Amino acid sequence: MHDFLTALGLVMIIEGLPYFISPAATREWLQKLSVLPDATLRQAALGSMFMGLFIIYLVRG
């Protein structure tokens, strides 16, 4: 549970950084994302999930 809460906290920090550092640029980026096809977003999300899984595998062994 400790690891889960740590990971959740890190995700919240990482997710909040762009909005804190540059809200206008983040808003523009999100508008550009909104016009991408669903298939493209799914492929990017799948790639991101696999990268995250790979990082966890490397760190946890």
C-alpha distance matrix in Angstrom:
0.0 3.8 5.4 5.0 6.2 8.5 9.8 10.5 12.3 14.2 15.3 16.5 18.4 19.9 20.9 22.5 24.5 27.4 28.0 28.2 30.3 32.7 32.4 35.9 35.2 31.9 33.8 36.4 34.0 32.4 35.9 36.7 33.6 34.7 37.9 36.4 36.7 33.7 34.0 33.8 30.6 29.1 30.1 28.7 25.3 25.4 26.3 23.5 20.9 22.5 22.7 19.0 18.4 21.0 19.5 16.1 18.4 20.4 17.7 15.7 19.0
3.8 0.0 3.8 5.5 5.3 6.2 8.6 9.9 10.7 12.4 14.3 15.5 16.7 18.5 20.0 21.3 22.9 26.0 26.8 26.5 28.5 31.2 31.3 34.8 34.1 31.0 33.2 35.9 33.5 32.2 35.9 36.6 33.8 35.2 38.4 37.0 37.6 34.8 35.2 34.5 31.3 30.1 31.0 29.1 26.0 26.3 26.7 23.7 21.5 23.1 22.6 18.8 18.7 20.9 18.8 15.7 18.2 19.6 16.4 14.9 18.5
5.4 3.8 0.0 3.8 5.5 5.0 6.1 8.5 9.8 10.5 12.2 14.2 15.3 16.4 18.1 19.9 21.2 24.2 25.4 25.4 27.0 29.6 29.8 33.2 32.1 29.1 31.5 33.8 31.2 30.1 33.8 34.2 31.3 33.0 36.0 34.3 34.9 32.2 32.3 31.5 28.5 27.2 27.8 25.9 22.9 23.0 23.3 20.3 18.1 19.5 18.9 15.2 15.0 17.1 15.0 11.9 14.5 15.9 12.9 11.6 15.2
5.0 5.5 3.8 0.0 3.8 5.4 5.1 6.1 8.6 9.9 10.5 12.3 14.3 15.3 16.3 18.3 20.2 22.8 23.7 24.1 26.0 28.3 28.1 31.4 30.5 27.2 29.3 31.8 29.2 27.7 31.3 31.9 28.9 30.2 33.3 31.8 32.2 29.4 29.8 29.2 26.0 24.7 25.7 24.0 20.7 21.0 21.8 18.8 16.4 18.3 18.2 14.4 14.4 17.2 15.5 12.5 15.4 17.3 14.9 13.6 17.2
6.2 5.3 5.5 3.8 0.0 3.8 5.4 4.9 6.1 8.6 9.8 10.5 12.3 14.2 15.2 16.5 18.5 21.5 21.9 22.0 24.2 26.6 26.4 29.9 29.4 26.1 28.1 30.9 28.7 27.2 30.8 31.8 29.0 30.2 33.6 32.4 33.2 30.6 31.3 30.5 27.2 26.3 27.5 25.4 22.3 23.1 23.8 20.5 18.7 20.9 20.4 16.6 17.3 19.9 17.8 15.3 18.5 20.0 17.2 16.5 20.2
8.5 6.2 5.0 5.4 3.8 0.0 3.8 5.4 5.1 6.3 8.7 10.0 10.7 12.4 14.2 15.5 16.8 20.0 20.9 20.7 22.4 25.1 25.4 28.9 28.1 25.1 27.6 30.1 27.8 26.8 30.5 31.3 28.7 30.3 33.6 32.3 33.3 30.9 31.5 30.3 27.1 26.5 27.2 24.8 22.0 22.9 23.0 19.5 18.1 20.1 18.9 15.2 16.3 18.4 15.7 13.5 16.9 17.8 14.7 14.6 18.4
9.8 8.6 6.1 5.1 5.4 3.8 0.0 3.8 5.4 5.1 6.2 8.6 9.9 10.5 12.1 14.2 15.5 18.2 19.5 19.9 21.4 23.7 24.0 27.2 26.1 23.0 25.4 27.7 25.1 24.1 27.8 28.3 25.5 27.3 30.4 28.9 29.8 27.4 27.8 26.6 23.5 22.8 23.4 21.1 18.3 19.1 19.2 15.8 14.3 16.4 15.4 11.7 12.9 15.2 12.9 10.9 14.5 15.6 13.1 13.3 16.9
10.5 9.9 8.5 6.1 4.9 5.4 3.8 0.0 3.8 5.5 5.1 6.3 8.7 10.0 10.5 12.3 14.5 17.0 17.7 18.2 20.3 22.4 22.1 25.4 24.7 21.4 23.4 26.1 23.8 22.3 26.0 26.9 24.1 25.4 28.8 27.6 28.6 26.1 27.0 26.0 22.6 22.1 23.3 21.0 18.0 19.3 20.0 16.5 15.1 17.8 17.2 13.6 15.1 17.8 15.8 14.0 17.6 19.0 16.8 16.9 20.4
12.3 10.7 9.8 8.6 6.1 5.1 5.4 3.8 0.0 3.8 5.4 5.1 6.3 8.7 9.9 10.6 12.5 15.6 16.1 16.0 18.1 20.6 20.6 24.2 23.7 20.7 22.9 25.7 23.7 22.6 26.3 27.4 25.0 26.5 29.9 29.0 30.4 28.3 29.3 28.0 24.6 24.5 25.6 23.0 20.2 21.9 22.1 18.5 17.7 20.3 19.1 15.6 17.6 19.9 17.3 15.9 19.6 20.4 17.8 18.4 22.1
14.2 12.4 10.5 9.9 8.6 6.3 5.1 5.5 3.8 0.0 3.8 5.4 5.1 6.1 8.5 9.9 10.7 13.8 15.2 15.1 16.5 19.1 19.6 23.0 21.9 19.1 21.8 24.2 21.9 21.3 25.0 25.7 23.4 25.4 28.5 27.4 28.9 27.1 27.8 26.1 22.9 23.0 23.6 20.7 18.4 20.0 19.7 15.9 15.6 18.0 16.2 13.0 15.4 17.2 14.3 13.6 17.4 17.8 15.3 16.6 20.1
15.3 14.3 12.2 10.5 9.8 8.7 6.2 5.1 5.4 3.8 0.0 3.8 5.4 5.1 5.9 8.4 10.1 12.4 13.6 14.4 16.0 17.9 18.0 21.1 20.0 16.8 19.3 21.6 19.2 18.2 21.9 22.6 20.1 21.9 25.1 23.9 25.4 23.4 24.3 22.7 19.4 19.5 20.4 17.6 15.1 17.0 17.1 13.3 13.1 16.0 14.6 11.5 14.2 16.4 14.2 13.7 17.5 18.3 16.5 17.7 21.0
16.5 15.5 14.2 12.3 10.5 10.0 8.6 6.3 5.1 5.4 3.8 0.0 3.8 5.5 5.1 6.0 8.7 11.2 11.5 12.0 14.4 16.4 15.9 19.4 19.0 15.7 17.8 20.7 18.8 17.6 21.2 22.5 20.3 21.7 25.2 24.6 26.3 24.5 25.8 24.3 20.8 21.4 22.7 19.8 17.3 19.7 20.0 16.3 16.3 19.4 18.2 15.2 17.9 20.2 18.0 17.4 21.2 22.0 20.0 21.1 24.6
18.4 16.7 15.3 14.3 12.3 10.7 9.9 8.7 6.3 5.1 5.4 3.8 0.0 3.8 5.5 5.2 6.2 9.6 10.5 10.1 11.9 14.5 14.9 18.4 17.8 15.1 17.8 20.4 18.7 18.2 21.8 22.9 21.2 23.0 26.3 25.8 27.8 26.4 27.6 25.7 22.4 23.3 24.2 20.9 19.0 21.4 21.0 17.3 17.8 20.6 18.7 16.0 19.0 20.7 17.9 17.9 21.7 21.9 19.7 21.3 24.7
19.9 18.5 16.4 15.3 14.2 12.4 10.5 10.0 8.7 6.1 5.1 5.5 3.8 0.0 3.8 5.5 5.4 7.9 9.8 10.3 11.2 13.4 14.0 17.2 15.9 13.2 16.2 18.3 16.1 15.9 19.7 20.2 18.4 20.6 23.7 22.9 25.0 23.7 24.7 22.5 19.4 20.4 21.0 17.5 16.0 18.5 17.8 14.0 15.1 17.8 15.6 13.4 16.8 18.2 15.6 16.3 19.9 20.0 18.4 20.4 23.5
20.9 20.0 18.1 16.3 15.2 14.2 12.1 10.5 9.9 8.5 5.9 5.1 5.5 3.8 0.0 3.8 5.7 6.9 7.9 9.6 11.2 12.5 12.2 15.2 14.3 11.0 13.4 15.9 13.8 13.0 16.7 17.7 15.7 17.6 20.9 20.3 22.4 21.1 22.6 20.6 17.2 18.5 19.6 16.3 14.6 17.6 17.5 13.9 14.9 18.1 16.6 14.5 17.8 19.7 17.7 18.2 21.8 22.4 21.1 22.8 25.8
22.5 21.3 19.9 18.3 16.5 15.5 14.2 12.3 10.6 9.9 8.4 6.0 5.2 5.5 3.8 0.0 3.8 5.8 5.5 6.3 8.7 10.4 10.0 13.5 13.4 10.5 12.8 15.7 14.4 13.8 17.3 18.7 17.4 19.0 22.4 22.4 24.8 23.8 25.6 23.5 20.2 21.8 23.0 19.7 18.1 21.3 21.1 17.5 18.7 21.8 20.1 18.1 21.4 23.2 20.9 21.3 25.0 25.3 23.7 25.5 28.7
24.5 22.9 21.2 20.2 18.5 16.8 15.5 14.5 12.5 10.7 10.1 8.7 6.2 5.4 5.7 3.8 0.0 3.8 5.5 5.1 5.9 8.4 9.4 12.7 12.0 9.9 13.0 15.3 14.0 14.3 17.8 18.8 17.9 20.0 23.1 23.0 25.7 25.1 26.5 24.0 21.0 22.9 23.6 20.0 19.0 22.0 21.2 17.8 19.5 22.2 19.9 18.2 21.8 23.0 20.5 21.5 25.1 24.8 23.3 25.5 28.5
27.4 26.0 24.2 22.8 21.5 20.0 18.2 17.0 15.6 13.8 12.4 11.2 9.6 7.9 6.9 5.8 3.8 0.0 3.8 5.4 5.2 5.8 6.7 9.5 8.3 6.2 9.5 11.6 10.3 11.0 14.3 15.2 14.7 17.0 19.9 20.0 23.0 22.8 24.4 21.7 18.9 21.3 21.9 18.3 17.9 21.2 20.4 17.3 19.5 22.2 20.1 19.0 22.7 23.8 21.7 23.1 26.5 26.3 25.2 27.6 30.4
28.0 26.8 25.4 23.7 21.9 20.9 19.5 17.7 16.1 15.2 13.6 11.5 10.5 9.8 7.9 5.5 5.5 3.8 0.0 3.8 5.7 5.6 4.5 8.1 8.5 6.2 8.3 11.2 11.0 10.9 13.8 15.6 15.4 16.9 20.0 20.7 23.7 23.5 25.6 23.2 20.2 22.6 23.9 20.4 19.7 23.2 22.9 19.8 21.7 24.7 23.0 21.6 25.1 26.7 24.6 25.6 29.2 29.3 28.0 30.1 33.1
28.2 26.5 25.4 24.1 22.0 20.7 19.9 18.2 16.0 15.1 14.4 12.0 10.1 10.3 9.6 6.3 5.1 5.4 3.8 0.0 3.8 5.8 6.2 9.8 10.6 9.3 11.5 14.3 14.2 14.6 17.4 19.1 19.0 20.6 23.7 24.4 27.4 27.2 29.1 26.6 23.7 26.0 27.0 23.5 22.7 26.1 25.5 22.2 24.0 26.9 24.8 23.2 26.7 28.1 25.6 26.5 30.2 29.9 28.3 30.5 33.6
30.3 28.5 27.0 26.0 24.2 22.4 21.4 20.3 18.1 16.5 16.0 14.4 11.9 11.2 11.2 8.7 5.9 5.2 5.7 3.8 0.0 3.8 6.5 9.2 9.1 8.9 11.8 13.6 13.5 14.8 17.5 18.6 18.9 21.1 23.7 24.2 27.5 27.6 29.3 26.4 23.9 26.4 26.9 23.2 23.0 26.3 25.2 22.1 24.4 26.9 24.4 23.3 27.0 27.8 25.3 26.8 30.2 29.6 28.2 30.8 33.6
32.7 31.2 29.6 28.3 26.6 25.1 23.7 22.4 20.6 19.1 17.9 16.4 14.5 13.4 12.5 10.4 8.4 5.8 5.6 5.8 3.8 0.0 3.8 5.6 5.5 6.2 8.7 10.2 10.7 12.3 14.5 15.7 16.6 18.5 21.0 21.8 25.3 25.8 27.7 24.8 22.5 25.4 26.0 22.4 22.6 26.1 25.1 22.3 24.9 27.4 25.2 24.5 28.2 29.1 27.0 28.6 32.0 31.5 30.5 33.1 35.7
32.4 31.3 29.8 28.1 26.4 25.4 24.0 22.1 20.6 19.6 18.0 15.9 14.9 14.0 12.2 10.0 9.4 6.7 4.5 6.2 6.5 3.8 0.0 3.8 5.6 5.0 6.1 8.7 9.8 10.4 12.3 14.3 15.1 16.4 19.2 20.5 23.8 24.3 26.5 24.0 21.4 24.4 25.5 22.2 22.1 25.7 25.3 22.5 24.9 27.8 26.0 25.1 28.7 30.1 28.2 29.5 32.9 32.9 31.9 34.2 37.0
35.9 34.8 33.2 31.4 29.9 28.9 27.2 25.4 24.2 23.0 21.1 19.4 18.4 17.2 15.2 13.5 12.7 9.5 8.1 9.8 9.2 5.6 3.8 0.0 3.8 5.4 5.1 6.3 8.7 9.9 10.7 12.6 14.4 15.5 17.7 19.4 23.0 24.0 26.3 23.7 21.5 24.8 25.9 22.7 23.1 26.8 26.3 23.9 26.6 29.3 27.6 27.2 30.8 32.0 30.3 32.0 35.2 35.1 34.4 36.9 39.5
35.2 34.1 32.1 30.5 29.4 28.1 26.1 24.7 23.7 21.9 20.0 19.0 17.8 15.9 14.3 13.4 12.0 8.3 8.5 10.6 9.1 5.5 5.6 3.8 0.0 3.8 5.4 5.1 6.1 8.6 9.9 10.7 12.4 14.3 16.2 17.4 21.0 22.1 24.0 21.1 19.2 22.6 23.2 19.9 20.7 24.2 23.4 21.2 24.1 26.6 24.8 24.7 28.4 29.2 27.7 29.7 32.7 32.5 32.1 34.7 37.0
31.9 31.0 29.1 27.2 26.1 25.1 23.0 21.4 20.7 19.1 16.8 15.7 15.1 13.2 11.0 10.5 9.9 6.2 6.2 9.3 8.9 6.2 5.0 5.4 3.8 0.0 3.8 5.4 5.0 6.1 8.6 9.9 10.4 12.3 14.9 15.8 19.2 19.8 21.8 19.1 16.7 19.8 20.8 17.5 17.8 21.4 20.9 18.6 21.2 23.9 22.4 22.0 25.5 26.8 25.3 27.0 30.2 30.3 29.8 32.1 34.6
33.8 33.2 31.5 29.3 28.1 27.6 25.4 23.4 22.9 21.8 19.3 17.8 17.8 16.2 13.4 12.8 13.0 9.5 8.3 11.5 11.8 8.7 6.1 5.1 5.4 3.8 0.0 3.8 5.4 5.1 6.3 8.8 9.8 10.6 13.2 15.0 18.3 19.1 21.7 19.3 17.0 20.3 21.7 18.9 19.1 22.8 22.8 20.7 23.1 26.1 24.9 24.6 28.0 29.5 28.3 29.8 32.9 33.3 32.9 35.0 37.5
36.4 35.9 33.8 31.8 30.9 30.1 27.7 26.1 25.7 24.2 21.6 20.7 20.4 18.3 15.9 15.7 15.3 11.6 11.2 14.3 13.6 10.2 8.7 6.3 5.1 5.4 3.8 0.0 3.8 5.4 5.1 6.4 8.7 10.0 11.6 13.4 17.0 18.5 20.8 18.1 16.5 20.1 21.1 18.3 19.3 22.9 22.6 21.0 23.8 26.4 25.2 25.4 28.8 29.9 29.0 30.9 33.8 34.0 33.9 36.3 38.5
34.0 33.5 31.2 29.2 28.7 27.8 25.1 23.8 23.7 21.9 19.2 18.8 18.7 16.1 13.8 14.4 14.0 10.3 11.0 14.2 13.5 10.7 9.8 8.7 6.1 5.0 5.4 3.8 0.0 3.8 5.4 5.1 6.3 8.8 10.5 11.3 14.9 16.1 18.0 15.1 13.4 16.9 17.6 14.7 15.8 19.3 18.8 17.3 20.2 22.7 21.5 21.8 25.2 26.3 25.5 27.5 30.2 30.5 30.6 32.9 35.0
32.4 32.2 30.1 27.7 27.2 26.8 24.1 22.3 22.6 21.3 18.2 17.6 18.2 15.9 13.0 13.8 14.3 11.0 10.9 14.6 14.8 12.3 10.4 9.9 8.6 6.1 5.1 5.4 3.8 0.0 3.8 5.4 4.9 6.2 9.1 10.2 13.4 14.1 16.5 14.3 12.0 15.3 16.8 14.2 14.6 18.3 18.6 16.9 19.3 22.2 21.5 21.5 24.7 26.2 25.6 27.2 30.0 30.7 30.8 32.7 35.0
35.9 35.9 33.8 31.3 30.8 30.5 27.8 26.0 26.3 25.0 21.9 21.2 21.8 19.7 16.7 17.3 17.8 14.3 13.8 17.4 17.5 14.5 12.3 10.7 9.9 8.6 6.3 5.1 5.4 3.8 0.0 3.8 5.4 5.1 7.1 9.4 12.8 14.2 16.9 14.9 13.2 16.8 18.4 16.3 17.1 20.7 21.0 19.9 22.3 25.1 24.6 24.8 27.9 29.4 29.1 30.7 33.4 34.1 34.3 36.3 38.4
36.7 36.6 34.2 31.9 31.8 31.3 28.3 26.9 27.4 25.7 22.6 22.5 22.9 20.2 17.7 18.7 18.8 15.2 15.6 19.1 18.6 15.7 14.3 12.6 10.7 9.9 8.8 6.4 5.1 5.4 3.8 0.0 3.8 5.4 5.8 7.1 10.9 12.9 15.0 12.5 11.5 15.3 16.2 14.2 15.8 19.1 19.1 18.4 21.2 23.5 23.0 23.8 26.8 27.9 27.8 29.8 32.2 32.8 33.4 35.5 37.3
33.6 33.8 31.3 28.9 29.0 28.7 25.5 24.1 25.0 23.4 20.1 20.3 21.2 18.4 15.7 17.4 17.9 14.7 15.4 19.0 18.9 16.6 15.1 14.4 12.4 10.4 9.8 8.7 6.3 4.9 5.4 3.8 0.0 3.8 5.5 5.4 8.8 9.9 12.1 9.7 8.1 11.7 13.0 11.1 12.2 15.6 16.0 15.3 17.8 20.3 20.1 20.8 23.6 25.0 25.1 26.8 29.2 30.1 30.7 32.6 34.4
34.7 35.2 33.0 30.2 30.2 30.3 27.3 25.4 26.5 25.4 21.9 21.7 23.0 20.6 17.6 19.0 20.0 17.0 16.9 20.6 21.1 18.5 16.4 15.5 14.3 12.3 10.6 10.0 8.8 6.2 5.1 5.4 3.8 0.0 3.8 5.7 8.3 9.3 12.3 11.0 9.3 12.7 14.7 13.5 14.1 17.4 18.4 17.8 19.8 22.6 22.8 23.2 25.8 27.6 27.8 29.3 31.7 32.9 33.4 35.0 36.9
37.9 38.4 36.0 33.3 33.6 33.6 30.4 28.8 29.9 28.5 25.1 25.2 26.3 23.7 20.9 22.4 23.1 19.9 20.0 23.7 23.7 21.0 19.2 17.7 16.2 14.9 13.2 11.6 10.5 9.1 7.1 5.8 5.5 3.8 0.0 3.8 6.5 8.9 11.6 10.3 10.0 13.3 14.9 14.2 15.6 18.5 19.3 19.4 21.6 23.9 24.3 25.2 27.6 29.1 29.7 31.3 33.4 34.6 35.4 37.1 38.8
36.4 37.0 34.3 31.8 32.4 32.3 28.9 27.6 29.0 27.4 23.9 24.6 25.8 22.9 20.3 22.4 23.0 20.0 20.7 24.4 24.2 21.8 20.5 19.4 17.4 15.8 15.0 13.4 11.3 10.2 9.4 7.1 5.4 5.7 3.8 0.0 3.8 6.5 8.3 6.5 6.8 10.2 11.3 10.9 12.7 15.2 16.0 16.5 18.8 20.7 21.2 22.5 24.7 26.0 26.9 28.7 30.5 31.7 32.8 34.5 35.9
36.7 37.6 34.9 32.2 33.2 33.3 29.8 28.6 30.4 28.9 25.4 26.3 27.8 25.0 22.4 24.8 25.7 23.0 23.7 27.4 27.5 25.3 23.8 23.0 21.0 19.2 18.3 17.0 14.9 13.4 12.8 10.9 8.8 8.3 6.5 3.8 0.0 3.8 5.4 5.4 6.6 8.8 10.2 11.1 12.6 14.5 15.8 16.9 18.6 20.4 21.5 22.9 24.6 26.1 27.4 29.0 30.5 32.0 33.4 34.7 35.9
33.7 34.8 32.2 29.4 30.6 30.9 27.4 26.1 28.3 27.1 23.4 24.5 26.4 23.7 21.1 23.8 25.1 22.8 23.5 27.2 27.6 25.8 24.3 24.0 22.1 19.8 19.1 18.5 16.1 14.1 14.2 12.9 9.9 9.3 8.9 6.5 3.8 0.0 3.8 5.4 5.2 6.1 8.6 9.9 10.4 12.1 14.2 15.2 16.3 18.2 19.9 20.9 22.3 24.1 25.6 26.8 28.3 30.1 31.4 32.4 33.7
34.0 35.2 32.3 29.8 31.3 31.5 27.8 27.0 29.3 27.8 24.3 25.8 27.6 24.7 22.6 25.6 26.5 24.4 25.6 29.1 29.3 27.7 26.5 26.3 24.0 21.8 21.7 20.8 18.0 16.5 16.9 15.0 12.1 12.3 11.6 8.3 5.4 3.8 0.0 3.8 5.5 5.1 6.2 8.7 9.8 10.4 12.2 14.1 15.2 16.4 18.3 19.8 20.9 22.4 24.3 25.6 26.7 28.5 30.2 31.2 32.1
33.8 34.5 31.5 29.2 30.5 30.3 26.6 26.0 28.0 26.1 22.7 24.3 25.7 22.5 20.6 23.5 24.0 21.7 23.2 26.6 26.4 24.8 24.0 23.7 21.1 19.1 19.3 18.1 15.1 14.3 14.9 12.5 9.7 11.0 10.3 6.5 5.4 5.4 3.8 0.0 3.8 5.4 5.1 6.2 8.6 9.9 10.6 12.3 14.2 15.4 16.5 18.4 20.0 21.1 22.6 24.4 25.6 27.0 28.7 30.1 31.0
30.6 31.3 28.5 26.0 27.2 27.1 23.5 22.6 24.6 22.9 19.4 20.8 22.4 19.4 17.2 20.2 21.0 18.9 20.2 23.7 23.9 22.5 21.4 21.5 19.2 16.7 17.0 16.5 13.4 12.0 13.2 11.5 8.1 9.3 10.0 6.8 6.6 5.2 5.5 3.8 0.0 3.8 5.5 5.1 6.1 8.5 9.9 10.5 12.2 14.2 15.3 16.4 18.2 19.8 21.0 22.5 24.1 25.7 26.9 28.2 29.5
29.1 30.1 27.2 24.7 26.3 26.5 22.8 22.1 24.5 23.0 19.5 21.4 23.3 20.4 18.5 21.8 22.9 21.3 22.6 26.0 26.4 25.4 24.4 24.8 22.6 19.8 20.3 20.1 16.9 15.3 16.8 15.3 11.7 12.7 13.3 10.2 8.8 6.1 5.1 5.4 3.8 0.0 3.8 5.4 5.0 6.0 8.5 9.7 10.4 12.2 14.1 15.1 16.3 18.1 19.8 20.9 22.2 24.2 25.6 26.5 27.7
30.1 31.0 27.8 25.7 27.5 27.2 23.4 23.3 25.6 23.6 20.4 22.7 24.2 21.0 19.6 23.0 23.6 21.9 23.9 27.0 26.9 26.0 25.5 25.9 23.2 20.8 21.7 21.1 17.6 16.8 18.4 16.2 13.0 14.7 14.9 11.3 10.2 8.6 6.2 5.1 5.5 3.8 0.0 3.8 5.4 5.1 6.1 8.5 9.8 10.6 12.2 14.2 15.2 16.4 18.3 19.9 20.9 22.4 24.3 25.5 26.2
28.7 29.1 25.9 24.0 25.4 24.8 21.1 21.0 23.0 20.7 17.6 19.8 20.9 17.5 16.3 19.7 20.0 18.3 20.4 23.5 23.2 22.4 22.2 22.7 19.9 17.5 18.9 18.3 14.7 14.2 16.3 14.2 11.1 13.5 14.2 10.9 11.1 9.9 8.7 6.2 5.1 5.4 3.8 0.0 3.8 5.5 5.1 6.1 8.6 10.0 10.5 12.3 14.2 15.2 16.4 18.4 19.8 21.0 22.5 24.1 25.2
25.3 26.0 22.9 20.7 22.3 22.0 18.3 18.0 20.2 18.4 15.1 17.3 19.0 16.0 14.6 18.1 19.0 17.9 19.7 22.7 23.0 22.6 22.1 23.1 20.7 17.8 19.1 19.3 15.8 14.6 17.1 15.8 12.2 14.1 15.6 12.7 12.6 10.4 9.8 8.6 6.1 5.0 5.4 3.8 0.0 3.8 5.4 5.0 6.1 8.6 9.8 10.5 12.2 14.1 15.2 16.4 18.2 19.9 21.0 22.2 23.6
25.4 26.3 23.0 21.0 23.1 22.9 19.1 19.3 21.9 20.0 17.0 19.7 21.4 18.5 17.6 21.3 22.0 21.2 23.2 26.1 26.3 26.1 25.7 26.8 24.2 21.4 22.8 22.9 19.3 18.3 20.7 19.1 15.6 17.4 18.5 15.2 14.5 12.1 10.4 9.9 8.5 6.0 5.1 5.5 3.8 0.0 3.8 5.4 5.1 6.2 8.6 9.8 10.5 12.2 14.2 15.3 16.3 18.3 20.0 20.8 21.7
26.3 26.7 23.3 21.8 23.8 23.0 19.2 20.0 22.1 19.7 17.1 20.0 21.0 17.8 17.5 21.1 21.2 20.4 22.9 25.5 25.2 25.1 25.3 26.3 23.4 20.9 22.8 22.6 18.8 18.6 21.0 19.1 16.0 18.4 19.3 16.0 15.8 14.2 12.2 10.6 9.9 8.5 6.1 5.1 5.4 3.8 0.0 3.8 5.5 5.2 6.1 8.6 9.8 10.4 12.3 14.2 15.1 16.4 18.3 19.8 20.5
23.5 23.7 20.3 18.8 20.5 19.5 15.8 16.5 18.5 15.9 13.3 16.3 17.3 14.0 13.9 17.5 17.8 17.3 19.8 22.2 22.1 22.3 22.5 23.9 21.2 18.6 20.7 21.0 17.3 16.9 19.9 18.4 15.3 17.8 19.4 16.5 16.9 15.2 14.1 12.3 10.5 9.7 8.5 6.1 5.0 5.4 3.8 0.0 3.8 5.5 5.1 6.2 8.6 9.8 10.5 12.3 14.1 15.3 16.5 18.1 19.4
20.9 21.5 18.1 16.4 18.7 18.1 14.3 15.1 17.7 15.6 13.1 16.3 17.8 15.1 14.9 18.7 19.5 19.5 21.7 24.0 24.4 24.9 24.9 26.6 24.1 21.2 23.1 23.8 20.2 19.3 22.3 21.2 17.8 19.8 21.6 18.8 18.6 16.3 15.2 14.2 12.2 10.4 9.8 8.6 6.1 5.1 5.5 3.8 0.0 3.8 5.4 5.1 6.1 8.5 9.9 10.5 12.2 14.2 15.3 16.2 17.6
22.5 23.1 19.5 18.3 20.9 20.1 16.4 17.8 20.3 18.0 16.0 19.4 20.6 17.8 18.1 21.8 22.2 22.2 24.7 26.9 26.9 27.4 27.8 29.3 26.6 23.9 26.1 26.4 22.7 22.2 25.1 23.5 20.3 22.6 23.9 20.7 20.4 18.2 16.4 15.4 14.2 12.2 10.6 10.0 8.6 6.2 5.2 5.5 3.8 0.0 3.8 5.4 5.0 6.0 8.6 9.8 10.3 12.2 14.2 15.1 15.7
22.7 22.6 18.9 18.2 20.4 18.9 15.4 17.2 19.1 16.2 14.6 18.2 18.7 15.6 16.6 20.1 19.9 20.1 23.0 24.8 24.4 25.2 26.0 27.6 24.8 22.4 24.9 25.2 21.5 21.5 24.6 23.0 20.1 22.8 24.3 21.2 21.5 19.9 18.3 16.5 15.3 14.1 12.2 10.5 9.8 8.6 6.1 5.1 5.4 3.8 0.0 3.8 5.4 5.0 6.2 8.6 9.7 10.5 12.3 14.1 14.9
19.0 18.8 15.2 14.4 16.6 15.2 11.7 13.6 15.6 13.0 11.5 15.2 16.0 13.4 14.5 18.1 18.2 19.0 21.6 23.2 23.3 24.5 25.1 27.2 24.7 22.0 24.6 25.4 21.8 21.5 24.8 23.8 20.8 23.2 25.2 22.5 22.9 20.9 19.8 18.4 16.4 15.1 14.2 12.3 10.5 9.8 8.6 6.2 5.1 5.4 3.8 0.0 3.8 5.4 5.1 6.2 8.5 9.9 10.6 12.0 13.7
18.4 18.7 15.0 14.4 17.3 16.3 12.9 15.1 17.6 15.4 14.2 17.9 19.0 16.8 17.8 21.4 21.8 22.7 25.1 26.7 27.0 28.2 28.7 30.8 28.4 25.5 28.0 28.8 25.2 24.7 27.9 26.8 23.6 25.8 27.6 24.7 24.6 22.3 20.9 20.0 18.2 16.3 15.2 14.2 12.2 10.5 9.8 8.6 6.1 5.0 5.4 3.8 0.0 3.8 5.5 5.1 6.1 8.7 9.9 10.3 11.5
21.0 20.9 17.1 17.2 19.9 18.4 15.2 17.8 19.9 17.2 16.4 20.2 20.7 18.2 19.7 23.2 23.0 23.8 26.7 28.1 27.8 29.1 30.1 32.0 29.2 26.8 29.5 29.9 26.3 26.2 29.4 27.9 25.0 27.6 29.1 26.0 26.1 24.1 22.4 21.1 19.8 18.1 16.4 15.2 14.1 12.2 10.4 9.8 8.5 6.0 5.0 5.4 3.8 0.0 3.8 5.4 4.9 6.2 8.6 9.9 10.1
19.5 18.8 15.0 15.5 17.8 15.7 12.9 15.8 17.3 14.3 14.2 18.0 17.9 15.6 17.7 20.9 20.5 21.7 24.6 25.6 25.3 27.0 28.2 30.3 27.7 25.3 28.3 29.0 25.5 25.6 29.1 27.8 25.1 27.8 29.7 26.9 27.4 25.6 24.3 22.6 21.0 19.8 18.3 16.4 15.2 14.2 12.3 10.5 9.9 8.6 6.2 5.1 5.5 3.8 0.0 3.8 5.4 5.1 6.1 8.4 9.6
16.1 15.7 11.9 12.5 15.3 13.5 10.9 14.0 15.9 13.6 13.7 17.4 17.9 16.3 18.2 21.3 21.5 23.1 25.6 26.5 26.8 28.6 29.5 32.0 29.7 27.0 29.8 30.9 27.5 27.2 30.7 29.8 26.8 29.3 31.3 28.7 29.0 26.8 25.6 24.4 22.5 20.9 19.9 18.4 16.4 15.3 14.2 12.3 10.5 9.8 8.6 6.2 5.1 5.4 3.8 0.0 3.8 5.4 5.1 5.8 7.9
18.4 18.2 14.5 15.4 18.5 16.9 14.5 17.6 19.6 17.4 17.5 21.2 21.7 19.9 21.8 25.0 25.1 26.5 29.2 30.2 30.2 32.0 32.9 35.2 32.7 30.2 32.9 33.8 30.2 30.0 33.4 32.2 29.2 31.7 33.4 30.5 30.5 28.3 26.7 25.6 24.1 22.2 20.9 19.8 18.2 16.3 15.1 14.1 12.2 10.3 9.7 8.5 6.1 4.9 5.4 3.8 0.0 3.8 5.6 5.3 5.4
20.4 19.6 15.9 17.3 20.0 17.8 15.6 19.0 20.4 17.8 18.3 22.0 21.9 20.0 22.4 25.3 24.8 26.3 29.3 29.9 29.6 31.5 32.9 35.1 32.5 30.3 33.3 34.0 30.5 30.7 34.1 32.8 30.1 32.9 34.6 31.7 32.0 30.1 28.5 27.0 25.7 24.2 22.4 21.0 19.9 18.3 16.4 15.3 14.2 12.2 10.5 9.9 8.7 6.2 5.1 5.4 3.8 0.0 3.8 5.7 5.3
17.7 16.4 12.9 14.9 17.2 14.7 13.1 16.8 17.8 15.3 16.5 20.0 19.7 18.4 21.1 23.7 23.3 25.2 28.0 28.3 28.2 30.5 31.9 34.4 32.1 29.8 32.9 33.9 30.6 30.8 34.3 33.4 30.7 33.4 35.4 32.8 33.4 31.4 30.2 28.7 26.9 25.6 24.3 22.5 21.0 20.0 18.3 16.5 15.3 14.2 12.3 10.6 9.9 8.6 6.1 5.1 5.6 3.8 0.0 3.8 5.6
15.7 14.9 11.6 13.6 16.5 14.6 13.3 16.9 18.4 16.6 17.7 21.1 21.3 20.4 22.8 25.5 25.5 27.6 30.1 30.5 30.8 33.1 34.2 36.9 34.7 32.1 35.0 36.3 32.9 32.7 36.3 35.5 32.6 35.0 37.1 34.5 34.7 32.4 31.2 30.1 28.2 26.5 25.5 24.1 22.2 20.8 19.8 18.1 16.2 15.1 14.1 12.0 10.3 9.9 8.4 5.8 5.3 5.7 3.8 0.0 3.8
19.0 18.5 15.2 17.2 20.2 18.4 16.9 20.4 22.1 20.1 21.0 24.6 24.7 23.5 25.8 28.7 28.5 30.4 33.1 33.6 33.6 35.7 37.0 39.5 37.0 34.6 37.5 38.5 35.0 35.0 38.4 37.3 34.4 36.9 38.8 35.9 35.9 33.7 32.1 31.0 29.5 27.7 26.2 25.2 23.6 21.7 20.5 19.4 17.6 15.7 14.9 13.7 11.5 10.1 9.6 7.9 5.4 5.3 5.6 3.8 0.0
